[in-house]
Amino acid sequence: MAKFDAKNFSGRSQLNGKYDVIIVGAGIAGLICGTFLAKSGKKVLIAEQHYIPGGYCTSFKRKGFIFDSAVHHIGGCGKWSIVGRCVNELGLEIDFHHLDPMDNLIFPSFSVEIPADIDKYKENLQLMFPDEKECLDGFFKELTKLYRSIINNKADSPLINKYKDLTYLETLDCFFSNPKLKTILAGQWGYIGSLPGEVSTIGMCQMLINYLKDGAYFPVGGTQEFTNAIVERYTELGGHLVLSAKVEKILTDDSKVIGVALAGEKEIKADVIVSNVDAKQTFTTLISSGIDNSFIEKIGKMKESISFYLLYLGVSADLNLSGLKRGFYYQTDGPYTHDNWKYISVPTAVDKSLAPENKQIIFTLVSLKKAYDETVNWEELKDDYTESTIDYLTRFVPGLRNQIEVIEAATPKTLKRYTLNSKGAAYGWAVTNDQIASNRLSHITPLKGLYLAGHWTTPGPGISSVVSSGWKAANIILKDNITN
Ligand SMILES: Cc1cc2nc3c(=O)[nH]c(=O)nc-3n(C[C@H](O)[C@H](O)[C@H](O)COP(=O)(O)OP(=O)(O)OC[C@H]3O[C@@H](n4cnc5c(N)ncnc54)[C@H](O)[C@@H]3O)c2cc1C
């Protein structure tokens, strides 16, 4: 992992009293937004409360092992896809491993490999389900068209209108009768965290087609390297980034923003503020006036996405990990529930540089039985999940327990502590029909000069989407031409 270069970060004493734009939070959306604005000549400050930038796209090091905190791969990095185009447009210096197959779905009685090629995947499914051959043709064709309408922002498109009120399960029911095929086609729902019967078709299509058309990518050296590449470019373009600098207030005057107050009382002025942070925090803690009550009430009724328990293991070279395929492990053949799956990967199988010579990493993400508010004792939860997850992994890796050299675990509480995402939400608002597309929060807010970027706004969660979100927010700000 590249060391942070001190030249990329500004000390508090080096900050200007006024910027064109201040961005609250150095998540990927905030960094991308800031870099596009800096490239257009704006004077930009990004203030981040954590001591490293990246939000959920960070890595940490223990005894020579580099663990990715949350994000384990990125979609849409091919040259025609959103991240690929952004990398090109900004001139980011970053290399990716292309993951092919991109995923596996492992059920107790069968498993399916998902290649990084939509046509190949469709053909494999047609061989498994010959009776559904034509329906599979129709399904992938329709979803690809829907995906194009979504990324081209065609809000009035007849296809978006057709699917905007359908859950993904309802859409699958329209196309297929075979329950096993429907289970497979819904198998990656965990990437946006709402069950197939709840998740919006639009949200699922956005994520699924993006991955299937272009596969998934892993930044060489770990996910922090993706963040570092953006930071490097941002600061080269003259952007300021201050770390360990929590924004306590967004300052307002007459229904417009005028700046921010950092923890420790320092006030910095700007006519444009972009919030890349949890939307509840933005509208209920950071802002104390200038927003209509009905808007605050709407925010109060919206629902966060799910969160996870995470286990990071650094293990010895002697263990044979070939029994662990990257992908979703389900405890039943269906139906899906929130607490019957895990996601397991061996990042060192993709990038050996993440561990000391010949050592290996196992990363496991576990969905939880209890909601955030029902959990009383987080330490107890962590200990219980650590034990049961190691037991589970031992089924695939005999002798695992004695070969663990480093062990770290995180709960939703940990995710919240490091990113301030409400309830440790992995994906911002839940991706349900009433909270996606035009029902998700807009980049433009009721407060003049305040914009949103990130997974609490459109188009939704995941690195590819928040890159798009940050880019779009920058374009809106430049178009509004509020700052000169
Ligand atoms: C366990 C897990 C696994 C995931 N895996 C993947 C994956 O493999 N691929 C994928 O594409 N997506 C994945 N996601 C989803 C993805 O990580 C998120 O959707 C995305 O990173 C959100 O980016 P963001 O820019 O919106 O904000 P965030 O990453 O939430 O960043 C917000 C930033 O704002 C800072 N901040 C908050 N409040 C303040 C304040 N008051 N002042 C200053 N700074 C503040 C935070 O510290 C943080 O750095 C995963 C998420 C989780 C939790």
The ligand as a Gaussian input file, in Angstrom:
#p B3LYP/6-31G(d) Opt

LIG

0 1
 C      -18.863000      -3.921000       4.116000
 C      -19.118000      -3.202000       2.824000
 C      -18.721000      -3.773000       1.641000
 C      -18.937000      -3.112000       0.440000
 N      -18.460000      -3.683000      -0.701000
 C      -18.536000      -3.017000      -1.861000
 C      -17.876000      -3.517000      -3.011000
 O      -17.210000      -4.553000      -2.992000
 N      -17.990000      -2.803000      -4.162000
 C      -18.692000      -1.634000      -4.229000
 O      -18.762000      -1.031000      -5.311000
 N      -19.320000      -1.126000      -3.136000
 C      -19.238000      -1.775000      -1.957000
 N      -19.833000      -1.252000      -0.830000
 C      -20.628000       0.000000      -0.933000
 C      -19.708000       1.212000      -1.099000
 O      -18.631000       1.059000      -0.244000
 C      -20.419000       2.529000      -0.788000
 O      -21.655000       2.625000      -1.471000
 C      -19.539000       3.734000      -1.184000
 O      -18.212000       3.538000      -0.804000
 C      -20.074000       5.007000      -0.555000
 O      -19.244000       6.092000      -0.929000
 P      -19.606000       7.578000      -0.539000
 O      -18.662000       8.456000      -1.270000
 O      -21.058000       7.809000      -0.742000
 O      -19.380000       7.750000       1.032000
 P      -18.646000       7.054000       2.243000
 O      -17.733000       5.986000       1.802000
 O      -19.684000       6.742000       3.247000
 O      -17.742000       8.255000       2.781000
 C      -18.259000       9.342000       3.510000
 C      -17.073000      10.069000       4.149000
 O      -17.537000      11.200000       4.875000
 C      -16.815000      11.299000       6.100000
 N      -17.621000      12.084000       7.048000
 C      -18.805000      11.724000       7.616000
 N      -19.276000      12.729000       8.386000
 C      -18.358000      13.731000       8.324000
 C      -18.283000      15.040000       8.901000
 N      -19.231000      15.518000       9.703000
 N      -17.186000      15.805000       8.622000
 C      -16.214000      15.361000       7.786000
 N      -16.239000      14.116000       7.222000
 C      -17.302000      13.327000       7.471000
 C      -16.620000       9.857000       6.502000
 O      -15.586000       9.704000       7.443000
 C      -16.313000       9.203000       5.147000
 O      -14.940000       9.243000       4.844000
 C      -19.605000      -1.860000       0.410000
 C      -19.995000      -1.265000       1.614000
 C      -19.734000      -1.914000       2.810000
 C      -20.087000      -1.247000       4.107000

